[in-house]
Amino acid sequence: MTATIEARALEKRYRKSRALDGLELVAEPGGVTAVLGPNGAGKTTFVRAVATLLRLDSGTLRVFGHDVGREPERVRRLLGLAGQFAAVEPAMSGRENLELVARLYGQDRRTARASAQRVLEQLGLVEPADRLVRTYSGGMRRRLDLGASLVGQPRLLLLDEPTTGLDPRSRIELWDAIRALVETGTDVLLTTQYLDEADQLAGRIVIIDHGRTIAEGTPAELKCRVGGHVIEVHTQRRDQLATIAETLARLDHGEAQIDEATRRVTVGADSAGDGLGAAVSALDAAGVEIDDIALRQPTLDEVFLALTGRSATDEAAAA
Amino acid sequence: MTTIAHDLDRRNERITTGLVASTLTITRRAALRYLRTPQLIVMATVQMSLFFLIYRYMFGGAIQAGSVPYVDYLVPGFIATGVLFSGIGAAVATAEDVEQGFVDRLRSLPIPRSSVLAARVLADTAILALAAAVTVAIAFAVGFRLHGSLLDGLAAFGLVIVFGFAFEWLFVTMGLFAGTGQAAQGMGMIVFPLAFVSSAYVTVASMPGWLQVFAKHQPLTDMVDAVRGLTLGTRARVELGHPSSYYVARSLVWTAAILAVAVPLAVARYRRG
């Protein structure tokens, strides 16, 4: 079976930096592959390379077996791109935007009209379809942008940080839309800075940094390497931070991290429900006053810390 | 693998959408963007008319421009340099398309890459023609008259559009390099010396010597004089020193030169992405 995307030793240099530095990635057909990494890791460069938007310095990149450099027209025919920015025309209605892109895929007027209608229904945009996009909310625009990438019925959909800057509700709506697409058999390559997003959507996660692949696997495999979930405790009492950390460490979760500035203690938890219950009782028994305790997914930063021994955000700040 | 390739071939008999169809589709979008922003049109028209009236009625009284009425001297200059000022809009629109990812979307579609630039230039040239027509109407209302034939007058208008078309390529190139609307706006300032240090509003002879050197050797002066020559009829030779055909030829050489530089630059920049 031909891989959806096959990237071997990709290199792309810009004047000062190496955006891609030997990146390797294979996306199998059927499902979502997430490319996860901090700002500047090379995620967008990689998506642009797949979308035939830039010339690689070296390496091979194939989409459904077609070489991106040699057969860009064939590759373009097979994919849809939705970017970080909502690339839709504010002075046109949602329907007109979709018909425009459909026409550019070579559909005749009637087919274009039908494709636009199908996508509007698919994404729940029928009601505002004939309003100018300038009146749309950010979330609606982003959904329309996703729609524009769908009118050509692509076999591969490229989503570059599709939910960055969206409010939580719009985020979940967009996730639902992406899931529904995957069910219809579209392959998706998604870039994100959020581990939870990759976890929600992707069957396979590739973590990249400095233009290189540093880890890959299913969400479960990767979380295992990080240590499952994280218990996070907030308190008003700065003097009790140390007690909280000791109490949590005694539960066999390993070392607890104290963040003085935000009065927060975090500790890794292997098994989900039990860990939290035990932590609550232990803290209660220790007699500390807590504001809030929660079990959550590790953040990208924590994954990075576990995989590379350094923080992703420090790196980004230093760059 | 062969079966997949086979299916694809059958499903997409044409890999790339036609040049004309894709160009017209993108042109329509660029034109709609402009036409559906009435503020933009009203503002541009009001501003243009105000400047025109200020030149016509306020500065005009103090400017000597040979033996022709100043309004007949001014109008060709005003309309020919007008293409520069509407060109700034094209640079900004191009840069915004880059900035907002619209160009990326278009480049990822199975269309000929040249259609994106062609559409931009077509749409902006059409808009510029519209603006020029409005200025002509106002000009006639405030006393401008053709001294040559109507045909010459139409030729003059046609020339303005041809100059506009060539400059559009320059502005599109500027927009592609600028990358943001604000930067493009800034780069657009280059039109001020071109428009003002030319024969558009005052005679070159009235300028200090060092400015004359620039004014005589830049495209706008020849373009303005070509348009002016055609509207002045038999008086052209007396007023300008040469028959209008001389300036028309020179201005067309400039036009060709601008296209020869700007088109390859724009295409190269667009391809690089």
HADDOCK unambig.tbl for C-alpha pairs under 7 A between the chains (distance, minus, plus):
assign (segid A and resid 1 and name CA) (segid B and resid 1 and name CA) 6.56 0.50 0.50
assign (segid A and resid 2 and name CA) (segid B and resid 1 and name CA) 6.06 0.50 0.50
assign (segid A and resid 51 and name CA) (segid B and resid 108 and name CA) 5.78 0.50 0.50
assign (segid A and resid 52 and name CA) (segid B and resid 108 and name CA) 6.58 0.50 0.50
assign (segid A and resid 53 and name CA) (segid B and resid 107 and name CA) 6.70 0.50 0.50
assign (segid A and resid 53 and name CA) (segid B and resid 108 and name CA) 6.68 0.50 0.50
assign (segid A and resid 53 and name CA) (segid B and resid 273 and name CA) 6.40 0.50 0.50
assign (segid A and resid 54 and name CA) (segid B and resid 272 and name CA) 6.83 0.50 0.50
assign (segid A and resid 54 and name CA) (segid B and resid 273 and name CA) 6.34 0.50 0.50
assign (segid A and resid 73 and name CA) (segid B and resid 15 and name CA) 6.45 0.50 0.50
assign (segid A and resid 73 and name CA) (segid B and resid 16 and name CA) 6.63 0.50 0.50
assign (segid A and resid 73 and name CA) (segid B and resid 110 and name CA) 5.81 0.50 0.50
assign (segid A and resid 74 and name CA) (segid B and resid 15 and name CA) 6.32 0.50 0.50
assign (segid A and resid 76 and name CA) (segid B and resid 108 and name CA) 5.76 0.50 0.50
assign (segid A and resid 76 and name CA) (segid B and resid 109 and name CA) 5.54 0.50 0.50
assign (segid A and resid 76 and name CA) (segid B and resid 110 and name CA) 5.24 0.50 0.50
assign (segid A and resid 77 and name CA) (segid B and resid 15 and name CA) 6.65 0.50 0.50
assign (segid A and resid 77 and name CA) (segid B and resid 109 and name CA) 6.91 0.50 0.50
assign (segid A and resid 77 and name CA) (segid B and resid 110 and name CA) 5.43 0.50 0.50
assign (segid A and resid 81 and name CA) (segid B and resid 105 and name CA) 6.61 0.50 0.50
assign (segid A and resid 85 and name CA) (segid B and resid 100 and name CA) 5.95 0.50 0.50
assign (segid A and resid 85 and name CA) (segid B and resid 101 and name CA) 6.05 0.50 0.50
assign (segid A and resid 87 and name CA) (segid B and resid 100 and name CA) 5.97 0.50 0.50
assign (segid A and resid 87 and name CA) (segid B and resid 101 and name CA) 5.19 0.50 0.50
assign (segid A and resid 87 and name CA) (segid B and resid 102 and name CA) 4.75 0.50 0.50
assign (segid A and resid 87 and name CA) (segid B and resid 105 and name CA) 6.87 0.50 0.50
assign (segid A and resid 88 and name CA) (segid B and resid 102 and name CA) 6.89 0.50 0.50
assign (segid A and resid 91 and name CA) (segid B and resid 32 and name CA) 6.81 0.50 0.50
assign (segid A and resid 91 and name CA) (segid B and resid 33 and name CA) 5.04 0.50 0.50
assign (segid A and resid 91 and name CA) (segid B and resid 36 and name CA) 6.06 0.50 0.50
assign (segid A and resid 100 and name CA) (segid B and resid 25 and name CA) 6.60 0.50 0.50
assign (segid A and resid 104 and name CA) (segid B and resid 17 and name CA) 6.46 0.50 0.50
assign (segid A and resid 104 and name CA) (segid B and resid 22 and name CA) 5.63 0.50 0.50
assign (segid A and resid 104 and name CA) (segid B and resid 111 and name CA) 6.55 0.50 0.50
assign (segid A and resid 105 and name CA) (segid B and resid 17 and name CA) 6.31 0.50 0.50
assign (segid A and resid 105 and name CA) (segid B and resid 109 and name CA) 6.78 0.50 0.50
assign (segid A and resid 105 and name CA) (segid B and resid 110 and name CA) 6.19 0.50 0.50
assign (segid A and resid 106 and name CA) (segid B and resid 17 and name CA) 4.80 0.50 0.50
